[in-house]
């Protein structure tokens, strides 16, 4: 489907507006998914599973997978919460043996529309916590009221989850990191993100990246948008500091 590269003509202007904060991340996501336009539901499902198996899973850090297995073997409740669309996120959870999965919900139709609709909010920031309300202790759900400013670095003590763990590589997960007992940031890039992690004594994990530094990350993003990128990246050794 190389012709789908032309979706960039539709997406690029919106991405530029989003870079200046003029378009929400949810709207940006809707325009990004325009490259799936016209795909019937069954074919979309096939490609989603194939994408997870051939592109997502091979790029996961082996060391983080070991940590995941450790939590599963300890019989802890494991949750995957992501801003990725639920077109493929549930298949990641399925492959990892994770029973609870929360993702950005896309309104389904027999064929993918040019501009899809989100069912609810983009699953990021405090929305990730609200989406998990049904499996959280009542006092935590109550403490994290809808009007709570997720950017505030300190949350009510009643919102803390004793004996809980969280791992994230994005500041969009700060709401979750702030309510767990044991938090870890993975390959953090934002200076403020790193500063808060150090201030609060969170672990800082740095598994080797398949794309190297920032230039490699940007080049990988370009190749992904163009449809030209390796499906099975070379594995690198893991290193960490805490």
N, C-alpha and C positions, 0 to 999 in steps of 0.2 A: 504493500500500500504506500509506495513512495510518493504518490501524488498528494498524499495527506500533508506533505511538507508545506503546502500552500496555506494551511491553516495559520501559519505564522503571520500572514498578512492580516488576519483577523485578530490574532492574539497580541502581536507586538505593540500596537498603540496602547492597548489596555495595560500591558505590563509596564510601559513607560509611565503611565498615569499612576499606577500602583507604587512605583518606585518613589514618587513624590508624595505619597500618602493621599492621593486624590481618589483612589478606588479601594474598596475594602478587599480583604483577602478572600472573602467568600465570593465576591463578584469576579475577582481575578481567577478563582478556581473554575467558575462556570465558563469563562471564556477559554481557559486553558483546555478544558475537556471538549472543546469544539472539534478537536481533531478526530473524535469518535463519531461525528455526525453521520447518521444514516445506518449505523451498524444495528442489525437485529439483536434482540436480547440474548438469544442463544449463542450467537457468534461473539458478542461482547463478553459473555461469561467464559467462553473458551479462551479468548485472548487474555482475560484477566488472570485465569489460572496459569496460563502459559507464562505470562509476564512475571508472576510471583516465583514460579519454579526456575525459570531461566535467567532472571535478572535480579530480583530482589533477594532471594535466599543466598545466592552465591556471594553477595556483597556484605553479608552480615559478619560482624566481628566474631571470630571463634571464641575469644575470651568472654565476650558478653553472652554467648550461647551457653558457655559453661556455667556462668552465674545463673542464667535462667534455669538450667537443669537442676542446679543446687536448690533453688527455691521450690521447684516442682517436687523434687525428692523429699524435701522437708514438709511436703503436703500443705504448702501455703497457697492461698488464693492468688492466682496470677492474672493480671489484667493487661491487655494491650489497648492503649488509648492513643489515637493518632488523628491528625488533621487530614490524613489521606482519605480519599473517597471510599465509601463502602462498596464500590465496584470491585475492588480487589483486596482491601484490608482484611476482610474475614478469612480469606484464603491464606494470608500470612499467619493469622492466629491458628487456623486449622493445621497448617504444616508444623507449627511449633508446639502443638498440643495445648494451646491456651484457650480456655473455655469462655472467658469474658473478653469481648472485643467491642470497642466504641470507636466509631469513625465518623467522618462527615457524611451525612446521609443524602444520597442523590435520589430524587423522585424518579422512579422507573417508568418506562413506557415501552411498547413493543419495538420501537426503533429509537435510537438515541437522537434527540433533537439537536439542532445547531447550538442552542443555548439552553443547557439543562437547568433545572430548578433544584435548589437545596431544600431538603425537608428539615426545617429547623435551622439552627445556627451552624456556622463553621466550627468544627470541634477543636478549639484551641483556647488557651488561657483558662479562665475560670469555668468556661463551658465544659471543659473536660471533667471537672469535679462535679458539676451539676448533673452531667450525664450519668455519673456513677452513683447518684443519690440512693438508688434502690438497694445497693450493696454496702452502703456506708452506715455506720452507727447513726441513729437519729440525731444525737447531739451534734455530730459533725455536720450533717446536712443542714441543721438549724443554724449553726454558727456561720456557715458559709452562705449567707443570705444573698439574694439576687443583686442587691445594691452594694455589695462589698466591692471595694476597689481592688482588683486583682494586682495592681501595680504596687500596692502598699506592701513593704517588705515584711511586716509582722502581722500575723493573723491571730485571732483569739485563741487562747490556750485550749479552749473546749473544742477547737477545730483540729487539734493534733490527733493523729492516728498512732496509738502506741503499737510498737512491734511491727511497723510497716516500713517498706523500702520503695524507693523510686529511682529510676535511671533515665536520664534525658540528655540530648545533645542540643536542645533548643531553649532559649529564654521563654518561648511560648508555653513551656511546662512549669514555669516558676510557681504557679498556683498549686500544683501537685507537690513539687519539691518542698514547699514551705509547710505542708501539713503532715508529712511523713516523719518518722523518727530517724530513719537512716536514708539520707539523700546522696546521690552521686551524679556528677555531671560528666558527660562523655565527650571528649574532644571539644571543649567549649571554645568559642571564638570571640564572643562579645566581652569587652573589658569589664562592663558592669556585671555581667553574668559571672565571670571569674571572680570578681571582687566580692560579690555576695557569697559565693561558694566558699571562699577562703575565710571570710568573716564568720560564717556560721559553722565552719568545720566540716563542710561536705567533702566527700571523697572526690578527687579529680582523676578520672581514668582517661588514658590516652592510648588506645589501641592504634596500631599503624593504619593509616588511611589508604584505601586502594587507589586514590587519585592524587596522593601527595598533598601539597599545600594549596593555598587559595587559587593560584593559576590553574593547577590541575583540576580543582573543583569546578571552576568556571568553564574550562575546556570540556569537562565531562557533561556539564549542563547543556552546552552548545551541541555536542554530539547527540545527546539524548533528544533534544528538540528536532534535530535534523534526521534522526533515525539511524545514525551511524555511531555505534559504540559497541565494545566487546560485551558478550553475554556472560562470560565467566572470567572475571578479573583475577590477576595473579595474587595469591595469598602472601602476606607479609608478616613478619614477626611482631608479637605484641609487646608493648612496653607500658608501664603505668607508674604514676606517682600519686601520692595521696597527701 
